[in-house]
């Protein structure tokens, strides 16, 4: 019998394609414009926008599209939960994941990241910025797990369930595989959102009084309904 209840409406999500890197980097730069870490690293508002676009372009093009999974919004095959999904523009949000079996960074990968170093060294507190990033890297577990490097939604499209939908495909896979997931939240206000999806704070990362705090969060796989 039809209860009259409408199906839960969620955005369509799909894998990002290489020609969309510039658009994705711009969306992430917008999403992280007010991020405490970005504000700490970059000297000015205009420098922050340029630096973030460069940073995300390099991440996407050289680190996560080749080796990881990058999810975004738009047309294409819908994930299983997307019955009743509503229209969201292409690339309204982006989630960059590194899988458990990702190979270690090569020397070529590190060379490709050098342009980011220039942005860091020209920022407000370059040594403190490098120290903070080193501490974040040191805190990351070295065992195989799904690592959420970045999750961001264009400000104009926030509060529409995009972030949750972008997390869905990998978290469901992690549950089936029995694999942990890990991230660092640079905003305390986002902790409740990630907690809703099963992440728990395991460490606070802060290198000085001037540096922002990051919250390392770990998610244990949830039992699947099989």
Order of alpha helices (4+ residues) and beta strands (2+ residues): beta-alpha-alpha-alpha-beta-beta-alpha-alpha-alpha-beta-alpha-beta-alpha-beta-beta
